[in-house]
Amino acid sequence: MLDYLDVDVAYFLGLLVARGSIIEAGGVKRITIEFPFRNMYAEGIHKTFNQRDQIIISLQDPIKRINELTDVQINQHTTEKAVYLTIETLKNTIFWRNVKMLMRAKTSYYEFSIPKEIFEADEKIKVEFVRGYADVAGYVRVSNRDQVGRHRVYLDVLNPNWHLPVQLCHLLQDHLGVPTATITYGHPNLRDPQGKDYKQGNRGSWAREHQYKTYCEYFLKIGFYMRHKQEILEELADYNIRKFGKIEPEFCSPPKQIKVKKKYRHPEVKSVSLPKEIRGKQYKSYWEICADLGCPRYQMWLKTQSKLG
């Protein structure tokens, strides 16, 4: 068992689950965390930031926190698309053993899950975990608005990790009271609903990252330590409230009405890159995928229906 799970450990785990890897080779134990930036600039309504520069500035506090946890020098490396933090040691420290235990022997963000210890912890621990995840893989920018112009925060999950969006949604909605707007899965029915890319020969174009989405004003209770992300979040949340008023949070309560005209039966739903729980199935809505991937809210709904029946 982990000797302790405080806010610093929780924040580190959030970073790790978002974009971390654990490697042990030749006696060297290495943890690497990637802070990607797709575009050089992050744009709000009135504020624009150079992402690379802002990440480097904002990383000073996380580096200090990680150093105190590990008692190991943190190496920092910057490329054109990301900033990397690397922790290396030859010692089989308690910290190293605890991290391996919490990750259940998994080694990459392509397969990491949210540790059950996070779900069992108090609210401060849960918030700190999500904040760590968001500092790495959370995006808040003016282009993330919905069809009516209401601004959202995106939490990205790499495509091979299909169960993590459901876990993030469960943690945010059911444990922290942050409602889900939608989840855009990297699934052929959601990314290429009419088969346009498939017909043009781009058969794998749908297999992009999954995106958990919530509105900015609801994500304020989580926030970011990345200064530029936090400033844009506050700006866009303020816009949402002034433009649309304080909207009562609407939590996902499946099954929702699905209004779809004629649905294209996408051949790629049989792709072997899809998990077995959803392979071969056609979907009309994100929550149907969530349900087949073990959504706790859907499971509770099924129980209420069985009692009614």
Secondary structure, DSSP 8 states (H G I E B T S, - for coil): --S---HHHHHHHHHHHHHEEEEEETTEEEEEEEEE-SSSEEE-SS-EEEHHHHHHHHTHHHHHHHHHHH-S-EEEEE-SSEEEEEEEESS--HHHHHHHHHTTT--BTTT----HHHHTS-HHHHHHHHHHHHHHHEEE-GGG--TTS--EEEEEE-TT--SHHHHHHHIIIIIT-----EEE-S-HHHHSTT-HHHHTT-TTTT---EEEEEEHHHHTTT--SSHHHHHHHHHHHHHHHHHH---------SS-----SS----GGGG-TTS-TTTTT---SSHHHHHHHTT-HHHHHHHHHHHHH-
